[in-house]
Amino acid sequence: MVGPYPPAARLNPVGSDSWPTARRAIRSAATLTDVSPRIPLLAVLTMTIAACSADTVPSQTVPSQTVPTTAAATSTTITSSTSSTSTSTTSSTSTTTTTSTTTTSSTTSSTTSSTTTVAPTTGSIYDVRPPSNLPAPPLPDGWATQVIGTSVGGREITALVRPVAAPEHVVLVVGGIHGNEPASPPTVRAMVTASFADDVEVWLVPELNPDGVAAGTRWNANGVDLNRNFSWDWRAIDGGPAPISEPETHAITTLVDAIAPDLAVWVHQPYGYVSSVGPTTDRAFEAAWSAGSGLPTRSGVTQHGGGESWTHFEAATPAMLIEIDTWAATDEVVRAQLAGFQALLASLGWDG
């Protein structure tokens, strides 16, 4: 498990002159290599590791939610002891070791479109929703892929990386934390088309929870809600067997520790707001994204056991929570969040 950074680095990152220097010092001490020339780190990652909200509602602290055994809209059951997923519309079973089964809800159409997912646009956060079929943009020159870990079911957790030998800034964007949020992965993939300054290194993780994405379910293949499994304010009622017990949360916390990003963005749906996570007096990050995307801002959001809150409070990294305002996954939805991301980069002087 990745532990907190030393107190000297635990600064309120927003508006601190010493922040970039502190983060670069941590980064230069990392020992990870692979696609990024400065990282002898990721060889270590692949050896040591075998994807709503924060469904945060707009409040300072979000109340606990227990995982239901039945989600009424789709009659979906999750059994942690067998790590299996079933729905009323299919008899297929997804095991955590060998089977890759996509589960489709009763509202799924038999026809698919090249520009939108067939997932329902309304319903519960526990409903089964198939992954988006939006095509991924081609990887631009200078980008690479990097496996950062493996899911419970044996699927690779892959990052899209724009490596820089000596970056002044590093940005991380994480999607697909909940597998039934179909707009999140294509939104993160689309960010390879953004414009970046030459000294900005970028890490995009479109599907932190690839087993959940394949099955269309919120949880990973162990039946754990990954956005309750991080160590900040972890709770046994809904956070899995222990903090960072899952290979997916272990993979992303190890990555954050290794690359020491200057900003981490976590993409969820469907609550419709953008928040700079945690208490801070500087709302410039969320204001910029809001201006570009049209999403309203919500201040001071936190989530117990959440990745965005762990990033801010324990990894001492500025963090943003993006809550797309619909369950739909369309080109229009993706373009709006890409515009928000580009506006954020421009506000920081990180755009090309």
HELIX and SHEET records of a PDB file:
HELIX    1   1 PRO A    7  ALA A    9  5                                   3    
HELIX    2   2 TRP A   19  SER A   28  1                                  10    
HELIX    3   3 LEU A   42  THR A   48  1                                   7    
HELIX    4   4 SER A  184  ALA A  190  1                                   7    
HELIX    5   5 MET A  191  THR A  193  5                                   3    
HELIX    6   6 PRO A  210  ALA A  215  1                                   6    
HELIX    7   7 LEU A  226  ARG A  228  5                                   3    
HELIX    8   8 PRO A  247  ILE A  259  1                                  13    
HELIX    9   9 ALA A  284  SER A  293  1                                  10    
HELIX   10  10 GLY A  307  PHE A  313  1                                   7    
HELIX   11  11 ASP A  331  LEU A  348  1                                  18    
SHEET    1   A 2 THR A  77  THR A  79  0                                        
SHEET    2   A 2 SER A  84  SER A  86 -1                                        
SHEET    1   B 7 ALA A 144  THR A 150  0                                        
SHEET    2   B 7 GLU A 156  ARG A 162 -1                                        
SHEET    3   B 7 VAL A 200  VAL A 205 -1                                        
SHEET    4   B 7 HIS A 169  VAL A 174  1                                        
SHEET    5   B 7 LEU A 263  HIS A 268  1                                        
SHEET    6   B 7 ALA A 319  GLU A 323  1                                        
SHEET    7   B 7 TYR A 273  SER A 276 -1                                        
END                                                                             
